[in-house]
């Protein structure tokens, strides 16, 4: 009897015992820089497991939404520097000042030929991609006179933008995946503070926004779980979530 797709997803998200457990040197220095800048990134256990999934799938096209200053990217570049890199790796980051740092990281690994940094809001880049596809519908990527804004479709999309806006980003990401493609993200933390009544409209506090985002996530997972295989991997520091495009 063959594996169910849920069992296959669980195997896909499992630890790769052949991969080193320690943090790569470049990633460690970026982590120190993050602390200095008072920024956060995906916990180490989740970054390590994302690398493990990449090593297992060997995707040709990968997209990272919310690259920040390259903490997770450095784990992936380190792996690819010792193994076959993908055809394309797109790093998407809304913060313009981070784009310069990401470009420096890309050059450090001599990845200019197959990796690119795209600065901008993910949803806006998705809209650009739709326009490009419509304009070049009869030509295809090779014959088009302009390069596509994103090298979609991807086999794996990593969504690492924090809790606010995560659900909208994942919905947009589905349109950029190949059939059977995989979305990887971190499950939002359960809000613990009492934030009072949240207004239906108007300004909300940062904590209230997190509660709203968490409720959106729960609703989204309940909805998507009925139509797509979804896997959860509890790890030290958080839970990695995998969703397969059906």
C-alpha positions in Angstrom: 0.0 0.0 0.0 1.5 3.4 -1.0 2.0 6.4 1.1 -0.9 8.8 1.5 -0.1 12.4 0.4 -0.3 13.4 4.1 2.3 10.8 5.0 4.4 11.9 2.1 4.2 15.5 3.4 5.2 14.4 6.9 8.2 12.6 5.4 9.1 15.6 3.4 9.1 17.9 6.4 11.1 15.5 8.6 14.7 16.0 9.6 17.5 15.1 7.1 20.0 13.3 9.3 22.7 13.7 6.6 22.7 17.5 7.0 24.9 19.3 9.6 23.2 20.7 12.6 25.4 23.7 13.3 24.6 27.1 12.0 26.7 28.1 9.0 29.3 30.8 9.7 27.8 33.5 7.5 24.3 32.8 8.9 25.7 33.1 12.5 27.2 36.5 11.8 23.9 37.7 10.2 22.2 36.5 13.4 24.5 38.7 15.5 23.8 41.6 13.2 20.0 41.0 13.6 20.3 41.2 17.3 22.3 44.4 17.0 19.6 45.9 14.8 16.9 44.6 17.2 15.3 42.5 14.5 14.0 38.9 14.6 13.9 36.1 12.1 12.6 32.5 11.9 14.0 30.4 14.9 17.1 28.3 14.3 15.2 25.0 14.4 12.8 26.2 11.7 15.6 27.6 9.5 17.5 24.3 9.8 14.4 22.3 8.9 13.6 24.5 5.8 17.2 23.8 4.7 16.5 20.1 5.2 13.4 20.2 3.1 15.3 22.0 0.3 18.0 19.3 0.4 15.4 16.6 0.1 13.3 18.2 -2.7 16.1 19.7 -4.7 13.8 22.3 -6.3 14.7 24.0 -9.5 12.9 27.3 -8.6 12.6 28.7 -5.1 11.1 31.9 -3.7 11.7 33.4 -0.3 9.1 36.1 0.7 10.4 38.3 3.4 14.1 37.7 3.2 15.0 40.4 5.7 18.8 40.7 5.9 19.3 37.2 4.7 19.4 35.0 7.9 17.5 32.1 6.3 18.9 32.9 2.9 22.4 32.3 4.2 21.5 28.8 5.3 20.2 28.0 1.8 23.2 29.6 0.1 25.5 27.6 2.3 23.8 24.4 1.3 23.8 25.3 -2.4 27.5 26.3 -2.3 28.3 22.7 -1.6 25.5 21.1 -3.7 23.8 21.8 -7.0 22.1 25.2 -6.8 18.5 25.8 -8.2 17.9 27.3 -11.6 16.4 30.4 -9.9 16.2 31.7 -6.3 14.1 34.9 -5.9 14.5 36.8 -2.6 11.7 39.2 -2.1 12.0 42.0 0.6 9.7 45.0 1.1 12.4 47.0 2.9 14.6 48.8 0.4 17.6 49.2 2.8 17.7 45.4 3.2 17.9 44.9 -0.5 21.5 46.2 -0.5 22.5 43.7 2.2 20.8 40.8 0.4 22.6 41.7 -2.9 25.9 41.7 -1.0 25.0 38.2 0.4 24.2 37.0 -3.1 27.5 38.2 -4.4 29.4 36.6 -1.5 28.2 33.2 -2.7 28.8 34.0 -6.4 25.1 33.4 -7.1 24.4 36.3 -9.5 23.6 34.0 -12.4 20.8 32.2 -10.6 19.6 34.3 -7.7 18.0 37.7 -7.7 16.8 40.2 -5.1 13.4 41.9 -5.7 12.6 44.8 -3.5 8.9 45.5 -3.1 5.6 44.4 -1.6 4.9 40.8 -2.5 1.3 41.4 -3.5 2.5 44.3 -5.8 5.1 42.0 -7.4 2.4 39.3 -7.9 0.3 41.9 -9.7 3.3 42.8 -11.9 3.7 39.2 -12.7 0.1 38.9 -13.8 0.5 41.9 -16.1 3.7 40.4 -17.5 2.0 37.1 -18.2 -0.9 38.8 -19.9 1.3 40.9 -22.1 3.4 37.9 -23.1 0.7 35.2 -23.1 1.5 34.1 -26.7 5.3 34.4 -26.4 6.4 32.5 -23.3 9.3 33.4 -21.0 12.1 32.7 -23.5 10.7 34.8 -26.4 9.5 37.7 -24.3 11.4 41.0 -24.8 11.4 41.8 -21.1 12.4 39.5 -18.2 9.5 38.5 -15.9 9.4 40.3 -12.5 9.5 36.9 -10.8 10.9 33.6 -12.0 7.6 31.7 -11.3 6.3 29.1 -11.2 8.1 27.9 -8.1 8.4 24.4 -6.6 8.9 25.9 -3.1 7.8 29.2 -1.7 9.0 30.2 1.8 6.8 32.9 3.5 8.6 34.6 6.3 7.0 38.0 6.7 5.9 37.8 10.4 2.3 37.3 11.4 0.7 40.4 10.0 -0.2 39.8 6.4 0.9 36.2 6.4 -2.4 34.8 5.2 -2.7 37.3 2.3 0.9 36.5 1.3 0.2 32.7 1.3 -3.0 33.2 -0.8 -0.9 35.2 -3.4 1.8 32.5 -3.3 -0.6 29.8 -4.4 -0.8 31.4 -7.8 3.0 31.2 -8.3 3.3 27.5 -7.4 3.6 24.5 -9.7 0.9 21.8 -9.1 2.1 19.9 -6.1 4.4 22.8 -5.1 5.1 23.5 -1.4 4.6 26.5 0.8 6.7 26.7 4.0 6.0 29.1 6.8 6.1 29.4 10.6 2.9 29.0 12.5 2.0 32.3 14.3 2.5 32.4 18.0 -0.7 32.3 20.1 -1.4 35.8 21.5 -1.5 35.6 25.3 -2.2 39.2 26.3 -5.7 40.4 26.9 -6.1 43.1 24.3 -9.7 44.1 25.1 -12.4 44.7 22.5 -11.0 45.0 19.0 -12.9 47.7 16.9 -14.4 46.6 13.6 -12.8 49.6 11.9 -10.3 52.3 12.8 -6.9 52.0 14.3 -5.8 49.1 16.4 -2.8 48.5 18.7 0.1 46.3 17.6 -1.1 43.5 20.0 -4.7 43.8 18.7 -3.3 43.5 15.1 -1.5 40.3 16.1 -4.8 38.9 17.6 -6.6 39.7 14.4 -3.8 38.1 12.3 -3.9 35.0 14.4 -7.6 34.6 14.1 -7.3 35.0 10.3 -4.6 32.3 10.4 -6.9 29.8 12.3 -9.7 30.5 9.9 -7.4 30.1 6.9 -6.0 26.8 8.1 -9.5 25.4 8.8 -10.5 26.4 5.3 -7.4 25.3 3.4 -7.1 22.1 5.3 -10.3 20.9 3.6 -8.8 21.2 0.1 -5.0 21.0 0.5 -2.6 18.7 2.4 -1.3 20.6 5.4 1.6 19.4 7.7 2.7 20.8 11.1 6.2 20.1 12.6 6.6 21.3 16.2 10.3 22.3 16.6 12.3 24.1 19.3 11.2 27.8 19.0 8.2 27.3 16.8 6.2 25.1 14.4 7.0 24.7 10.7 3.9 24.5 8.5 3.9 22.9 5.0 1.0 23.4 2.6 0.9 21.5 -0.8 -0.7 23.1 -3.8 -3.4 20.7 -4.9 
